[in-house]
């Protein structure tokens, strides 16, 4: 899955992961805003980020599923023209309400793992793998020691129903023989002139996409070094439920300003871990996400 953002090439995961599609659609929406001019972590830039997420996650619910069984309108979803239409509907002053739907409160899984690697020749790998929840389904294949996953929860049980992460889905992601469920894994490599400049991704269920998005925006728009881009507070909106999941660390004035715009803020956001690598003039710089116990960056 490929897209562009402010002169950079974005390479991410294709369907049946929704990660690349939702990430690129959101970046396309943001590209029409002066994110740098708005400033990092300001109410104005966070509001725009939330509204862009909201629209891309809504399209995730409506259209995305296993491409072997349903044809998503990817050309349209990933086009700059479509992003322009979505952007035109965003008010800079108030939150756009979404239609109410029955949705369980999201619960955060803890067993997805992400790592980023770049070698001395500049070959890059962004890898996300998962059992879905902790210990997967809680069973081991006899004689192997291998835990079985419970990735089937990523299917939509019924049109309009939500899964354990609170993600709503429709017909395109209903279970069926031979179908693959829609995940949110978003291992991503950002290229400039054909060479990798940023390698990122994260665990975190539905928050994977928004986490990866914010690392990219922090690095490219706000020109943060990779340690800052990974460590600053993050937030998340996935269309349904209509709430902003927010980490601790945002100033009270910022939270108050977002509420005044009509956003409902809920804590916690849930565990994510965007272990990332960025190119610098002095070489590669890795950053372990401080949210994760035991995560570390190692060099050569």
KOLDORO-337653 format. One line per field, with one value per residue: residue number from 1; residue in one letter; y, z, x of N, C-alpha, C in turn. Coordinates in steps of 0.001 Angstrom, whole numbers, padded with zeros to 6 digits. Each point is the difference from the previous one (the first is absolute). Layout:
// KOLDORO-337653
pos: c(NUM_...)
code: c(A_...)
n_Y: c(Y_...)
n_Z: c(Z_...)
n_X: c(X_...)
ca_Y: c(Y_...)
ca_Z: c(Z_...)
ca_X: c(X_...)
c_Y: c(Y_...)
c_Z: c(Z_...)
c_X: c(X_...)
END
This chain:
// KOLDORO-337653
pos: c(1_2_3_4_5_6_7_8_9_10_11_12_13_14_15_16_17_18_19_20_21_22_23_24_25_26_27_28_29_30_31_32_33_34_35_36_37_38_39_40_41_42_43_44_45_46_47_48_49_50_51_52_53_54_55_56_57_58_59_60_61_62_63_64_65_66_67_68_69_70_71_72_73_74_75_76_77_78_79_80_81_82_83_84_85_86_87_88_89_90_91_92_93_94_95_96_97_98_99_100_101_102_103_104_105_106_107_108_109_110_111_112_113_114_115_116_117_118_119_120_121_122_123_124_125_126_127_128_129_130_131_132_133_134_135_136_137_138_139_140_141_142_143_144_145_146_147_148_149_150_151_152_153_154_155_156_157_158_159_160_161_162_163_164_165_166_167_168_169_170_171_172_173_174_175_176_177_178_179_180_181_182_183_184_185_186_187_188_189_190_191_192_193_194_195_196_197_198_199_200_201_202_203_204_205_206_207_208_209_210_211_212_213_214_215_216_217_218_219_220_221_222_223_224_225_226_227_228_229_230_231_232_233_234_235_236_237_238_239_240_241_242_243_244_245_246_247_248_249_250_251_252_253_254_255_256_257_258_259_260_261_262_263_264_265_266_267_268_269_270_271_272_273_274_275_276_277_278_279_280_281_282_283_284_285_286_287_288_289_290_291_292_293_294_295_296_297_298_299_300)
code: c(X_X_X_X_X_X_X_X_X_X_X_X_X_X_X_X_X_X_X_X_X_X_X_X_X_X_X_X_X_X_X_X_X_X_X_X_X_X_X_X_X_X_X_X_X_X_X_X_X_X_X_X_X_X_X_X_X_X_X_X_X_X_X_X_X_X_X_X_X_X_X_X_X_X_X_X_X_X_X_X_X_X_X_X_X_X_X_X_X_X_X_X_X_X_X_X_X_X_X_X_X_X_X_X_X_X_X_X_X_X_X_X_X_X_X_X_X_X_X_X_X_X_X_X_X_X_X_X_X_X_X_X_X_X_X_X_X_X_X_X_X_X_X_X_X_X_X_X_X_X_X_X_X_X_X_X_X_X_X_X_X_X_X_X_X_X_X_X_X_X_X_X_X_X_X_X_X_X_X_X_X_X_X_X_X_X_X_X_X_X_X_X_X_X_X_X_X_X_X_X_X_X_X_X_X_X_X_X_X_X_X_X_X_X_X_X_X_X_X_X_X_X_X_X_X_X_X_X_X_X_X_X_X_X_X_X_X_X_X_X_X_X_X_X_X_X_X_X_X_X_X_X_X_X_X_X_X_X_X_X_X_X_X_X_X_X_X_X_X_X_X_X_X_X_X_X_X_X_X_X_X_X_X_X_X_X_X_X_X_X_X_X_X_X_X_X_X_X_X_X)
n_Y: c(-001177_000866_001064_001268_000676_001179_-000714_-000672_-001153_-000415_-000967_-000590_-000563_-000903_000005_-000847_000547_000664_-000368_-000544_-000549_-000285_-000469_-000511_-000504_-000301_-000480_-000575_-000282_-000426_-000526_000190_-000383_001183_-001278_000285_000760_-001038_-000689_-000627_-000941_000868_000670_000965_-000384_-000145_001087_000541_-000422_000362_001128_000035_-000377_000826_000765_-000191_000033_001011_000372_-000174_000513_000967_000062_-000101_-000966_-001314_000444_-001224_000689_001143_000773_000463_001174_-000750_-000050_-000066_-000983_-000383_000534_000915_-000245_-001285_000083_000656_-000922_-000954_000598_000177_-001184_000258_000239_001155_000125_-000934_-000932_-000911_000028_-001207_-000820_-000038_-000894_-001197_000314_-001130_000260_000655_-001165_000325_-000591_-001016_-000693_001081_-000290_001122_-000252_000931_-000297_000550_-000554_-000320_-000803_000238_-001331_000222_-000362_000044_-000611_-000348_-000680_-000908_-000208_001303_-000826_000286_-000719_000883_-001182_-000034_-000449_-001137_000071_-001122_-000060_001229_000293_-000096_001240_-000305_000740_001166_-000023_-001060_000547_000012_-001114_000412_-000148_001245_000361_000929_-001269_000056_000016_-000752_000540_-000333_-000673_000861_-001024_-000250_-000139_000956_000102_-000476_-000942_-000827_-001112_-000219_000765_001110_000091_001118_000136_000476_-001095_000835_-001067_001027_000219_001104_000287_000450_000295_-000868_000796_-001009_000769_-000847_-000793_-000319_-000061_-000804_-000560_-000577_-001071_000560_000112_-001141_000163_000417_-001013_-000859_000409_-000004_-001162_-000335_000444_-000586_-001026_-000099_000193_-000608_-000847_-000825_-000137_-001159_000312_001264_-000345_-000867_000887_001019_000585_-001049_000078_-000362_000009_-000931_001156_-001257_000208_000969_-000330_000877_-001077_000406_000137_-000347_001251_000039_001258_000403_001065_-000914_-000748_001112_000373_-001249_000001_001208_-000738_-000685_-000176_-001275_000338_-001125_-000345_-000943_000256_-000654_-001173_000801_-000312_001261_-001161_001052_000186_001007_000466_000204_001226_-000388_-000438_-001279_000441_-000907_-000185_-000477_-000453_001124_-000171_-000630_-000745_000145_001023_-000247_000990_-000711_000314_000367)
n_Z: c(000000_-001007_000561_000000_000620_-000482_-001116_000997_-000249_000146_000563_-000087_000929_-000965_-000593_000974_000102_000850_000596_-001113_-000251_001273_000134_-001228_000194_001232_-000443_-000947_000987_000795_-001177_000031_001180_000504_000092_-000747_-000778_000084_-000160_000516_000138_-000942_000629_-000767_000183_001307_-000062_-000846_000820_001025_-000621_-000336_001213_000503_-001014_000220_001325_-000323_-000902_001008_000828_-000874_-000318_001069_-000637_000013_-000705_000515_000886_000207_-000909_000736_000045_-000060_-001308_000335_000894_-000893_-000664_-000533_-001102_000334_000290_-001150_-000478_000569_-000448_-001083_000520_000161_001101_-000069_000254_-000666_000903_-000946_000403_000524_-000891_000891_000644_000107_000987_000161_001274_-000617_-000175_000656_-001127_000362_-001079_-000641_-000897_000114_-001067_000042_-001216_000079_-001107_-000023_-000826_001055_000030_-000181_001233_-000246_001199_-000247_001130_-000034_001269_-000147_000862_001292_-000413_-000899_-000495_000494_-001223_000199_-001228_000233_000896_-000156_001054_-001119_000438_000098_-001092_000334_-001141_000214_001149_-000937_-000127_-000798_001225_-000155_-001087_000216_000186_001265_-000176_000530_-001139_-000099_-000899_-000667_-000482_-001314_-001062_-000371_001311_-000517_000959_-000571_-000655_000510_000698_-000228_001331_000175_-000125_000968_-000249_000370_-000263_000177_-001263_000415_-001296_-000239_-001243_000376_000978_000883_000558_000033_001041_-000084_001068_000357_001218_000352_-000763_000201_001090_-000621_-000724_001030_000625_-001023_-000179_001323_-000041_-001095_000483_001144_-000747_-000863_000717_001163_-000839_000715_000897_-000336_000955_-000417_-001285_000625_000756_-000846_000788_-000032_-001049_000094_-001250_000168_-000001_000341_001282_000038_000179_000644_-000291_001188_-000249_001150_000355_-000536_-000197_001193_-000345_-000467_001079_000717_-000803_000063_001292_-000009_-000783_001084_000255_000041_001064_-000285_001225_-000164_-000764_000844_000217_-000360_-001048_-000375_000124_-000168_-001280_000106_-001242_000420_000066_001260_-000653_000235_000394_000963_000169_001212_-000145_000723_-000765_-000589_001031_000018_-000591_-000990_-000268_-001043_-000021_-001084)
n_X: c(000853_-000167_000549_-000366_000962_-000327_-000042_-000549_000607_-001241_000706_-001193_-000755_-000162_-001182_-000461_001212_-000746_001145_000498_-001176_-000259_001241_000031_-001217_000399_001152_-000737_-000840_000971_000317_-001301_000466_000217_000320_001069_-000764_-000836_001137_001043_-000934_-000350_-000962_000496_001271_-000221_-000739_000874_000951_-000748_-000318_001284_000405_-000902_000355_001294_-000186_-000795_000901_000838_-000910_-000173_001291_000779_000634_-000104_001054_000188_-000726_000611_-000544_000986_-000603_001113_-000226_-001274_000052_000904_-001004_000796_-000714_-000030_001300_000044_-000838_000722_001085_-000737_-000254_001293_-000669_000627_-001281_-000683_-000248_000230_-001265_000073_-000569_-000978_000715_-000574_000801_000667_000267_000984_000580_001085_000382_000780_-000317_-000369_000937_000715_000781_000954_000491_001212_000550_001297_-000651_-000759_000145_-001294_-000357_-001297_000008_-001257_-000038_-000977_-000374_-000107_-000592_000186_001035_-000410_-000351_001249_000262_000635_000519_-000654_000998_-000496_-000734_-000724_-000118_-001284_-000123_-000536_000654_-000784_000434_000956_-000712_-000957_-000489_-000420_-000675_000935_000409_000436_001332_000963_000418_-001277_000732_-000729_-000702_000086_-000782_000840_-000228_-001130_-000044_000857_-000315_001202_-000831_000692_000091_-000674_001305_000767_000705_000977_000744_000811_000370_000615_-000176_001226_-000400_-000942_000401_000069_-000931_-001019_000221_-001293_-000738_-000971_-000046_-001153_-000283_-001182_000773_000281_-001095_-000729_000585_-000049_-001247_-000125_000644_-000691_-001147_000321_000420_-001018_-001095_000229_000632_-000718_000990_000525_000871_-000020_000147_000778_000637_-000268_-000907_-000820_-000807_-001284_-000469_-000934_-000638_000012_-000259_-000910_001270_000726_000698_000368_001294_000533_000125_-001228_000389_-000388_000727_000840_-000130_000063_001002_000459_-000239_000546_000798_-000353_001295_-000347_000694_000662_000336_000946_001058_000798_000572_000988_000760_000228_000610_000790_000336_000870_000084_001243_000493_-000110_-001064_-000238_-001183_000123_-001301_000238_-001221_000058_-001081_001007_-000294_001319_-000629_000854_000846_000434_001292_000700)
ca_Y: c(001177_001170_001325_001072_001041_001131_-000333_-001276_-001204_-000778_-001412_-000621_-001342_-000042_-000845_000264_000978_001321_000994_000855_000777_001043_000921_000859_000864_001051_000914_000804_001056_000946_000686_001284_000923_000440_-000602_000630_001328_-000130_-000326_-001337_-000217_001114_-000376_000097_-001125_-001235_-000035_-000422_-001399_-000794_000015_-000806_-001399_-000353_-000260_-001168_-001189_-000256_-000728_-001345_-000771_-000130_-000575_-000864_-001404_-000848_000349_-001177_-000191_001265_000965_001343_001046_000533_001123_001200_000276_000449_001113_001340_000687_-000459_000637_001403_000041_-000265_001132_001147_-000190_000158_001333_000255_000481_-000926_-001419_-000527_-001164_-001178_-000658_-000921_-001425_-000840_-000385_-000310_000784_-000721_-000545_-000027_-001219_000270_-000983_000345_000482_000651_000424_000665_-000342_000507_-000470_000969_000346_000748_-000872_000244_-000906_000387_-001274_-000118_-001320_000020_-001052_000831_000292_-000692_-001457_-000392_-000642_-000687_-001419_-000331_-001155_-001094_-000469_001025_001175_001189_000541_000288_001375_000190_001053_-000009_001139_001132_-000006_000640_-001074_000340_001376_001026_-000438_000366_-001067_000295_001308_001013_000304_-000378_-000461_-000298_-001229_-000348_-000698_-001131_-001244_-000922_-001025_000429_001448_000526_001152_001314_000395_001399_000060_001090_000186_001050_000588_001275_000155_001259_-000285_-001436_-000516_000079_001052_-000269_-001344_000078_-000886_-000133_-000801_000810_-000151_001090_001177_-000130_000918_001381_000149_000125_001300_001109_-000016_000573_001438_000635_000041_000718_001335_000778_-000127_-000527_-001156_-001209_-000250_000865_-000410_-001217_000097_000999_-000605_-000323_-000166_-000961_-000030_-001048_000214_-000552_000968_001391_000501_000108_-000653_000936_-000355_001015_000785_001221_001040_000156_001012_-000662_-000872_000864_000564_-001059_-000181_001157_-000227_-001040_-001340_-000736_-000571_-001170_-000637_000162_-000287_-001395_-000187_-000052_-000013_000321_-000113_000596_000379_001104_000405_001324_000317_-000785_-001425_-000452_000217_-000807_000439_-000937_000725_-000072_-000566_-001454_-000544_-000966_000390_000733_000163_-000521_000402_-000820)
ca_Z: c(000000_-000125_-000125_000162_000982_-000011_-000724_000474_-000362_001156_-000349_001180_-000161_-000796_000472_000917_001065_-000353_000435_-001050_-000617_000915_000209_-001165_-000138_001019_-000397_-001129_000552_000740_-000904_-000371_001134_000390_001310_000617_000437_001163_001149_000574_001251_000309_-000212_-001418_-000764_000520_-000499_-001405_000019_000426_-001041_-001121_000429_000062_-001357_-000568_000702_-000474_-001262_000361_000385_-001098_-001263_-000040_000354_-000758_-001418_-000784_000089_-000183_-000738_000580_-000989_000461_-000831_000502_001387_000104_-000921_000590_-000222_001038_001244_-000064_000331_001432_000715_-000095_000985_001339_000605_000826_001307_000741_-000329_-000821_000668_-000832_000311_001128_-000320_001156_-000048_001307_000335_-000463_000973_-000662_-000005_000442_-000465_-001280_000130_-001191_000014_-001197_-000198_-001174_000041_-000383_-001409_-000140_-000188_001143_000268_001014_000202_001068_000043_001103_000390_000312_001435_000767_-000112_-001062_000441_001250_-000272_-000677_-000892_000754_-000407_-000705_000801_-000749_000382_-001085_000111_-000057_-001007_-000503_000562_-000929_-000856_000496_000298_-000700_-000494_001013_001306_000282_000566_001344_-000014_-000255_-001426_-000673_-001370_-000766_-000788_-000601_000955_000631_-000149_-001045_-000292_-000698_000095_000978_000683_-000200_001151_000019_-000014_-000874_-000148_-001013_-000343_-000711_-000910_-000683_-001158_-000086_001123_001245_000958_001246_000099_001213_000155_001417_000410_000626_-000542_-000851_000194_-000781_-001139_000474_000559_-001124_-000601_000789_-000103_-001306_000031_000903_-000625_-001276_000099_001132_-000049_001258_-000135_000092_001402_000315_-000802_000600_001429_000383_000199_-001194_000157_-000959_-000284_-000996_-000511_000997_000573_-000290_001133_-000197_001013_000156_001004_000970_-000453_-000653_000982_000290_-000908_-001282_000177_000113_-001324_-000819_000489_-000437_-001412_-000074_000087_001255_000302_000872_000290_-000721_-001428_-000237_-000174_-001319_000136_-001356_-000089_-001325_-000420_-000960_-000569_000364_-000680_000622_-000136_000454_001412_000432_001219_000633_000576_001465_000556_000062_000859_-000662_-001368_-000077_-001321_-000067_-001242_-000463)
ca_X: c(-000853_000871_-000580_000981_-000328_000928_001219_000533_-000752_-000441_-000170_-000591_-000565_-001236_-001089_-001103_000194_-000520_000967_000535_-001081_-000467_001118_000207_-001173_000083_001074_-000497_-000856_000836_000926_-000574_000067_001340_000215_001170_-000408_-000891_000832_-000131_-000730_-000897_-001398_-000364_000540_-000589_-001381_000049_000432_-001160_-001019_000495_-000108_-001414_-000493_000668_-000482_-001364_000132_000453_-001181_-000960_000455_001172_-000090_000918_-000155_-000376_-001444_-000718_000816_-000056_000301_001275_000437_-000678_000355_001387_000250_000102_-001278_-000930_000429_-000420_-001425_-000141_000586_-000911_-001067_000567_-000020_001177_-000451_-000859_000027_-001083_-000586_-000233_-001263_000067_-000089_000296_001409_000569_001181_001176_000933_001288_000771_001369_000964_000598_001374_000549_001400_000513_001409_000713_001382_001022_-000203_-001244_-001162_-000880_-001117_-000980_-000685_-000994_-000633_-000961_-000948_-001162_000003_001029_-000046_-000915_-001237_000284_000236_001255_-000064_000605_001309_000784_000309_-000420_-001308_-000934_-000503_-001456_-000159_-001379_-000733_000088_-001189_-001216_-000951_-001248_000110_-000184_000493_001386_000817_000497_000662_-001007_-000072_-001242_000192_-001209_-000024_001292_000856_-000679_000753_-000423_001005_001204_000226_000944_-000599_000598_000813_000433_001460_000423_001448_000112_001297_-000108_001135_000262_000857_000222_000776_-000767_000359_-000724_-000572_-000817_-001152_-000342_-001151_-001037_-001346_-000468_000854_001231_-000009_000120_001345_000929_-000300_000531_001461_000343_-000299_000963_001321_000041_-000602_000499_001460_000527_000879_-000813_-000338_-001138_-001156_-000549_-000317_-001006_-001323_-000784_-001446_-000556_-001441_-000225_-001348_-000898_-000932_000339_000763_001442_000824_001110_000993_000394_001141_-000459_-000329_-001424_-000551_-000241_-001158_-001178_-000280_-000601_-001379_-000782_-000312_-001020_000572_-000103_001309_-000061_001276_001258_-000039_000356_001435_000628_001463_000465_001451_000201_001351_-000006_001282_000498_001263_001053_-000281_-001308_-000301_-001130_-000677_-000932_-001129_000072_-001232_000108_001041_000868_000343_001254_000598_001361_000663_001120)
c_Y: c(001233_001281_001027_000989_001038_-000340_-001273_-001131_-000786_-001423_-000724_-001288_000039_-000804_-001464_000748_001337_001089_000949_000896_001161_001028_000980_000920_001151_001016_000883_001142_001073_000834_001380_001021_000375_-000507_000648_001377_-000033_-000311_-001369_000028_001196_-000452_000014_-001202_-001326_-000158_-000497_-001474_-000914_-000095_-000817_-001489_-000480_-000409_-001241_-001290_-000324_-000768_-001412_-000886_-000290_-000920_-001136_-001406_-000768_000281_-001189_-000184_001282_001020_001385_001028_000706_001190_001302_000355_000608_001189_001328_000760_-000389_000635_001464_000145_-000240_001192_001191_-000059_000204_001457_000159_000385_-001028_-001427_-000369_-001217_-001153_-000645_-001001_-001432_-000780_-000479_-000268_000925_-000797_-000482_-000223_-001367_000314_-000918_000251_000584_000660_000246_000598_-000268_000703_-000489_001069_000438_000779_-000849_000057_-001041_000621_-001194_000062_-001406_-000122_-001347_000596_000331_-000690_-001509_-000475_-000571_-000772_-001487_-000175_-001199_-001133_-000420_001044_001135_001296_000426_000260_001398_000023_001165_000035_001140_001222_-000033_000804_-001078_000196_001439_001028_-000379_000412_-001203_000442_001325_001133_000375_-000532_-000444_-000347_-001217_-000422_-000802_-001074_-001269_-000872_-000995_000575_001477_000336_001237_001275_000393_001483_000131_000987_000147_000907_000455_001271_000200_001428_-000280_-001468_-000609_000151_001108_-000210_-001389_-000052_-000976_-000168_-001175_000921_-000134_001165_001247_-000062_001069_001434_000263_000203_001346_001130_000024_000645_001510_000736_000170_000899_001419_000856_-000111_-000369_-001050_-001242_-000322_000857_-000470_-001206_000256_001000_-000655_-000187_-000062_-000837_000210_-000999_000031_-000475_-000745_001426_000636_000046_-000688_000792_-000464_001127_000758_001246_001046_000122_001008_-000598_-000887_000818_000576_-001034_-000275_001144_-000100_-001095_-001414_-000588_-000707_-001116_-000512_-001399_-000237_-001483_-000111_-000040_000070_000176_000001_000321_000334_001117_000266_001403_000254_-000824_-001497_-000333_000213_-000781_000527_-001088_000801_-000119_-000559_-001488_-000427_-001024_000332_000774_000078_-000504_000364_-000945_000902)
c_Z: c(000000_-000097_000104_001046_000000_-000634_000454_-000512_001268_-000466_001247_-000387_-000780_000691_-000050_001278_-000486_000208_-001079_-000613_000890_000255_-001158_-000225_001007_-000347_-001166_000481_000672_-000912_-000405_001121_000276_001410_000717_000543_001206_001274_000571_001301_000414_-000173_-001472_-000787_000479_-000476_-001439_-000096_000356_-001119_-001220_000324_-000094_-001383_-000614_000682_-000392_-001315_000230_000298_-001194_-001116_000090_000517_-000790_-001491_-000890_-000045_-000192_-000635_000607_-001071_000325_-000821_000485_001406_000132_-000893_000753_-000162_001064_001344_000043_000377_001493_000820_000034_001044_001437_000436_000868_001429_000828_-000492_-000881_000698_-000977_000433_001127_-000488_001252_-000111_001411_000269_-000401_001161_-000722_000111_000288_-000628_-001401_000245_-001296_000192_-001349_-000088_-001247_000097_-000530_-001450_-000236_-000325_001260_000086_001089_000185_001194_-000044_001286_000243_000245_001492_000675_-000060_-001007_000538_001306_-000158_-000739_-000897_000620_-000592_-000654_000903_-000653_000453_-001234_000190_000079_-000938_-000585_000585_-000917_-001068_000666_000205_-000721_-000478_001087_001381_000168_000554_001354_000083_-000244_-001455_-000598_-001420_-000654_-000890_-000522_000938_000787_-000185_-001106_-000292_-000783_000111_001071_000666_-000238_001254_-000080_-000054_-001064_-000032_-001198_-000177_-000798_-000814_-000506_-001095_-000043_001153_001299_000911_001350_-000078_001314_-000056_001487_000210_000499_-000586_-000889_000126_-000788_-001085_000465_000618_-001101_-000692_000765_000021_-001315_-000014_000903_-000661_-001233_000101_001084_000159_001353_-000300_000354_001448_000431_-000716_000603_001398_000360_000117_-001306_000351_-001160_-000144_-001132_-000570_000997_001048_-000202_001220_-000373_001169_000094_001102_001023_-000565_-000769_001067_000192_-000938_-001366_000080_000074_-001359_-000915_000438_-000466_-001474_-000182_000075_001393_000248_001024_000213_000546_-001491_-000262_-000377_-001471_000197_-001373_-000075_-001429_-000247_-001025_-000501_000480_-000760_000551_-000106_000508_001497_000353_001291_000478_000667_001521_000654_000289_000876_-000784_-001430_000011_-001439_000063_-001343_-000369_-000348)
c_X: c(000893_-000824_001102_-000497_001105_001346_000680_-000884_-000303_-000269_-000498_-000718_-001313_-001092_000413_000369_-000541_001040_000472_-001054_-000429_001098_000139_-001192_000055_001079_-000430_-000890_000855_000886_-000513_-000025_001455_000282_001178_-000364_-000918_000777_-000291_-000782_-000861_-001444_-000395_000490_-000573_-001439_-000040_000391_-001169_-001032_000427_-000077_-001442_-000520_000636_-000448_-001443_000033_000518_-001197_-000900_000488_001015_-000273_001042_-000181_-000339_-001514_-000802_000937_-000194_000358_001314_000470_-000620_000464_001392_000316_000058_-001321_-001021_000350_-000418_-001471_-000228_000489_-000955_-001107_000486_-000076_001239_-000374_-000754_000159_-001182_-000591_-000179_-001299_000189_-000136_000328_001431_000487_001177_001234_000861_001322_000650_001456_001031_000533_001386_000423_001489_000373_001496_000518_001434_000954_-000129_-001296_-001209_-000862_-001104_-000868_-000917_-000948_-000585_-000808_-000665_-001378_-000019_001184_-000226_-001036_-001294_000205_000235_001318_-000228_000813_001344_000881_000466_-000435_-001395_-000851_-000582_-001527_-000319_-001410_-000831_000056_-001090_-001120_-001058_-001327_000128_-000320_000480_001458_000745_000538_000738_-000994_-000145_-001295_000322_-001318_000247_001374_000882_-000745_000824_-000569_001103_001179_000318_001041_-000612_000799_000777_000339_001519_000483_001522_000263_001444_-000262_001273_000100_001019_000402_000770_-000794_000519_-000683_-000610_-000777_-001169_-000248_-000940_-001104_-001383_-000366_000861_001297_000064_000213_001368_001027_-000171_000678_001517_000437_-000226_000986_001364_000035_-000543_000646_001509_000591_001057_-000805_-000374_-001188_-001258_-000703_-000562_-001093_-001378_-000764_-001485_-000536_-001497_-000223_-001421_-001052_000822_000490_000660_001475_000682_001303_000941_000157_001206_-000379_-000340_-001509_-000647_-000314_-001230_-001286_-000394_-000648_-001439_-000895_-000377_-001043_000519_-000215_001320_-000134_001416_-000258_-000183_000210_001461_000397_001503_000632_001523_000438_001464_-000119_001412_000342_001296_001154_-000189_-001389_-000155_-001254_-000587_-000940_-001107_000034_-001256_000137_001163_000811_000341_001306_000468_001433_000600_001117_001156)
END
